[in-house]
Amino acid sequence: MSTYNMRHLYSFLLFLLSPLLLAYLYLKEHARNREPGFLQRLGFVKLQTDIWIHAASVGEVKAACILIKEFQKNYPKFKIAISAMTCTGRAEVRRQLGTDFAHFYFGLDLSFIWRNIISHMRPKLLIILEQEIWPNLIHICQESKVKTYLMNAKYSESSLKNRLPFNFLFINSYLQLDFIGTQTQKDESYFLKLGVEQAKCQYVGNIKFDLELSELVRVKAKDIRKTIGMNRPVWIAGSTHDGEEEIIFAGHRELKKKYPNIFLVIFPRHPKRFENVRRQAQQLGFNILLRSAKPALVPADTDVLIGDTMGELSIFYGAADVAFIGGSLVPFGGHNLLEAAVVGTPAITGEFASNFTEIIDMAVGAGYAAIAKNTAELIAQVSCLLDSKELRDRAKQAGYGLINKNKGVVAVNIQTVLCLLRQGQDSH
């Protein structure tokens, strides 16, 4: 089947499914009293921009914000708007860039939706973060002479397999992009093997190494630590997923035998799981406190703080002695340990962190991070770090060194964006 016919079959099937998808999204938003974005998903977006950035969820939004802040500082004349798939992604945009920054919900991948959005927004360039490729979006951008850039790109064979029987269509979309800037040299070689031209694909590096925290975050981290207690050993489990909390709580129970006053902070990845994790901790007999209570002082008999707030994970990473990075003790793919590295907290990750393989390999090799495959190994790694301030300090410096060695990617990406904008002007 030709690409043309395959795209139309894909569009037809997606159109048939769209009532179910839209009903699900509508009910999901209104059931949780979230900011409605139903009409935006159908293409009703009333704003204009020069650069449209699409970031799927929180992780990609954080990477996008690094670029946006640099653009605002050095090239304020350009209008920028950002779209996200999830409500947590949009919340992260508002937290980092303010409620007035142009942002909207990403629509369904149907041609009439993209034509409507592009005709109103009139972007000169679409930047897509990591691997959010949508065939109709790329096709309409090409048709409308909107330049396309896959930034911080990573190749995922499993992602393509999940898109069967339309994986050929998604591969063809990669070939239509104006430029691909990859996270690693391995990613670059994968895209070249798919048939992307060498001139349109280049290893740039991972923009997440350019993550910087404000002094306010560091100050808040110190204040939080004072409320917990300066002499208590503190460890944090950040961005945890279903199935991980029972391992972490089991580990915490064992650690209490060695460190009777040890304190655990746990931040579930998704807000909908806050209450389940709270109940689980209570049923296991832990004395718990909710972060949303904003305690001025944490009682000495408190065992666990449930992070039931958004946008504070970095602060609590900075307040802890040791950080476990979630999504990695279960087959989810892991999360970004650089968020702990930038505040100088040694990190432990599980073995299921396939989305961050290169960063983890670099972090382990540098002496910053360690890998724990089960409860026993998690307990051993946490204990090892809590027992030695010297070891924690070495890991801290190794983390800083890892970041400093690999930062500067945002500057390269900005030059690529400017080049594509110039090409777009020349073609009109």
N, C-alpha and C positions, 0 to 999 in steps of 0.2 A: 504494500500500500504506500502511495506517495505521501510525503510530508503534508501536502495540502489536504488530502483526503483524511489523513490521520488527525490533523488539527480540527477539522470539521466534525469528525466523529467524537473526539474528545470534548469539543464545545457542546455538541448535541447531548451527550450523556451528562455533562455537568449542568446543562440547562434543565434537564429532567430532574436532577437531584436538587437543584437550587431551592425549591420551596421547602424541602426538608431541612436543608442546611440553614436557610434564613430563619425558619421557625425555631430551630435549635438556638441560634445566636440571639434571636429576639427574646426568647424565654430566659436564656442564661443571663442576659443583661438586666432584664426587669426583675427577675427573681432575686437578684442580689443588689437591687437598687443602685446599679451602676449608671454612669453617664451614658445615655442612649447613643448608639451610633448606627442604628439600623439603616437609616437612609444613606449614610456615608458608604456603607457596604454595597449599596446599589448605585453608587457613582455620584451622589449629590454632595459634592464638595465645593464650597464657595470660597475659594482663595486663589491667589496667583503666586507663582514662585518661579525662580530661575533654576533652582536645584531641588529635586524631589528625592528624598532618601527613604528607602523602605527597610525597616528592621523588624524582624518577626516578633521577638519578645524581649524580655528584660536584658539578656546577655548581649544581643545585637544592638539594642538601644544604647546601652552603656558604651559600646564601641563607637556607635554613630555620634554620640554626644562629645566624644573626644575630638572628632573631626569638626563638628559644628562649632564648638567653642573656639577652636583655632581659627576657623573661617570668620567668625564674628569679630575676633580680635584683629585679624590682619586684612580681611577683605569684607568689610561691613556692607559694601554696596550690593552684594548678592543676597537675594531673598531665598530663604531655605524653608522647606516644609518637610515634615517627617510623618510617615505612616507606620502603624504597627498592627499586628494581628490580634493581640491580646489586650485586655484591660490593664494587666500588670505592666505591659510595655508602655502603654499610654501614661500610666501613673508615674513611671520612671521618667518619661519625657517631662512631665509637669514638675516633678521634683528637681530635676537637674536644670531645666531650661526656663521654668516658669509657666504659669497657666496661659499666658498670652502668646507663647510660641506656637506657630502654625503646626497643628498636628491633627491627624484624623485616622479613622479605622480603615484598614486595607479592605478592598472589595473582593467579590468573587471573580475568578479568572474568566470573565466573559467579555467578548470584544466590545459590545455596546456600552458596558460599564467603563472600560478604559477610554473609549473614544469620548465619552461624556466628560470624564475627569480631565483628560489631556486638553480637550477643547476649552475648558474653563480655566484650568491651572496654567496652561501654556508653558510647561517646563522646557528648559533647554537640555537638561541632563537628568537622567534617572540613575541613582546610585543604589545598588542592591547589596545588602550585607550578607556575606558568607555563602549561603546556598539556597536563597529564596527565589528560585527560578520558576516563572509561570509563563507557559508558551504564548498565550494570547496577549499578555502584557508586553512581552518582548516583541511580538509581531506588530502590535499597534504602535509601539514606540518607533519601530523601524519605518512603518508606513507614514508616521507623522513627523519623521526626521528628528526624533528626540534621541540624543546620544545615550548609550547605556554602558554602565561600568559595574562589574561585579567586584566589589571591594572586599578585602580580607577573605578572599575566596578559599574555601576548602572543599576538596573533592570527597564525596561520600558514595561509595559503591552501593552500600545498603540503602541509601536514600533513593538511588535510581531503581533498585530492585523493588522498592516499595511502590514505585510508580508504574510497574508493569500493568497492562501491556503497552503503555505509552512512553516507556523509557527512551525509545528512539526519538520521539518528539521532543523530550526534554534535552536530550543530547544535541539535537539540532538547534535548540534555543541557545545553548552555549556558543555554538558556531556563529549565531547572529549578533552576539554582543560586540560592542565596539572595543572593549578592553576588559581583561581579567587580571587583577592583581592578587597573587596568591599568598597564603600565609607561610607556606614552606616550599622548598625546592621539589619535594616529593609531590605536592599538590600541582605544581607547575607541570611536572612530567606527565601526570595523569591527564590533565587537560589537553596537553599536546598529543597524547596518544588517542584522545577522542577525536582529534582532527582540527583543533583550534590552531590558527596560524601563529607562528612564533612571534610575529610582530604585534599580535594582539594579546599576548599572554606573557606575564613576567612575574618572577618571584619578587615580592616587595617586603614581606615580613608581616608580623602580627601586630595590628594597631593597638591591641590590648596592652602591649608593653608600654605604651605611652600614657597609661592610666596614671593620673596624679590626683592626690587628695588635698583638699584645702586644709589650712592650719586649723580651721574650725572643727574639722573631723577629728584631728589629733587632740585638740583641747577637750572635746566632748568625750573621747575615749578615756582620757585621764580622769575626767569627772565621773564617768560610769564606773571605772575601776575603784574609785574612792567609795562609791555607794555600795559596792560589793564587799570591799575589804581588801586592803593592800596586802595582807598576810595570808589570804586564802588562795590556794591553787585554783586557777580558773581555766577551764577548757570550753571550747565552743564547737558545736556542730552546725555548720551553715548550709542552707539550701538542701535540706534533707527531703527524701521521698518515701513513699509508702513502703514499708518493709525494712527501712533503715533504723527507724526510731527504736524498735525492740532490740536491735543489736547495740545501739548506743546506750540505751537505758540499762541493758545487761552489763555493758562495760562499765558504766558509771557506778552500778551497785558493787561491782568487784573493786573498783578504784577506791570507793569509800572505806573499804577494809584497810587499805594502806594509808589513805589520806582522809581521815574522818571529816574534815571540814571542806573537802573539795566541792567546787561549785561548777555546775554545767549550765551553759546557755545553749538553747536549741532553737534554730530558726527554720521552720518548715518552708519549703520552696513556694508552696501555693497557699494563699489565704484561706481557701475552702477547707484546708486540713488543720487549721489552728486548733479548732475545738476538739477534733479527734485526738490530736497529740496531747492536748491538755488532759483529756479524760484518761488516756493511756498512762500518762505519768502519775496521775492521782491513783489509779487502780493499782499501780505498782508500789504505792505507799510513799512516794516522794512528797516532801513538802514543796509546793510549787508557788511561783509568783508569775503574774502576767506582766509583760513589758508595758502593755497599754495602761496599766495602773500607775506608771511613772513614779515608782517609789523614791522617796528622798534618801532612804537607807534600806538596804536589803537585810532583813532579820538574819541573825547568825544561824538559825536552824533551817533556813531555806536551802533546799538541795538543787532545785532546777528553776531556771527562768525560761518561760516560754516566750519566744520572740514573735508576738502576734501583731507586729507593726510592719510597715513597709518602709524601705529606704534607710534602715539603720544597721544593716548587716556589717558594713565597713567599719562603723563606729565600734561595734562589739568585737569584731576581729581585732581591732586595735586595743581593746580592753583585756583580751585574753592572753594566757601564756602559751597555749597550744590551740591550733585550729584544725578541725576535721572538715574536709570539703565534701559535701554530700553529693548524692546522685551517682555514687561510685561503689557502694557496697552492694547495690542492686544493679541489674543491667539497664541503666538509663543513659550512660554516656559521660557522666561527670559534670563538674562546673569549674569555673575559672579560679585556679589557686593564686593567680597574681593579685587578686583583691586582698588576700591575706599577706602576700609578700610585700606589697606597697606600704603596709603599716608595720612591717617588721615582725610578724607573728609566724613561727614555724608551722608548716602545714603537713598534714597526713591525708592521703587519699586512698580510696579503695582500688580494686583492680579493674573495675568496670568504668573506666574513664576514657573510652575510645574517642570522644570528641576533642580531647585535649592531650592526645598521646605525645606529640612533639614537645609541648610545654612541660609536661610531667617528666619526660625523659631528660630534658634540660635541667629541670629543677632538682631531680634526684641526683643527676650527675654533678651538679654544682654543690651538693650538700645542703640544699635548702629544704627539700621535701622527702617524705618517706611513704612507702606503700604498705597498707595493712589489708590482708585478704579476708579476715574474719575477726570475731570478737576477741579472741586471745591475742592476735597480733595487734589489734587496735589498743588493747589494754597495755601491752608491752611497749608500744611506741609512745603512747601518752606518758606512761611512767618514766620511760627513759628521758624524755624531755623535761618533765617536771622535776626529776631528780638532779638535773644539771643545768644551772644557769649559764655555765660556760658553753655547753652544747647549744642552748637556746640562742645565745649571743652569736655563736658561729653561724648558725642557720639563718639568723636575722641578717647578718652581713652578706651571707651568700645570696639571700633573696634580693637584697638591694643591688648586689653586683650583677645578678642575672638580669634585672630590669634595666639597669644602666647600660649594660652591654648590648641590649637589643632594642632600645628605644630609638626614636627618630623616624619611625615608620609614618607617622601622621604627616610629616613634612613632605615625604615622597608622594603620598596620596594626594596632598593638596596640589602639587605640581602636575600630577596626572589629571586631576579634575580641571585645572586651568587650561591644560592642553586640549582636553576634550571639548571644553566650552569654546575655545578658539576655533577648533575644527568645525564645530556646529555653526559658528558665525560665518565661517568661510564658505560653507556649503549652502547657505541661504541666499 
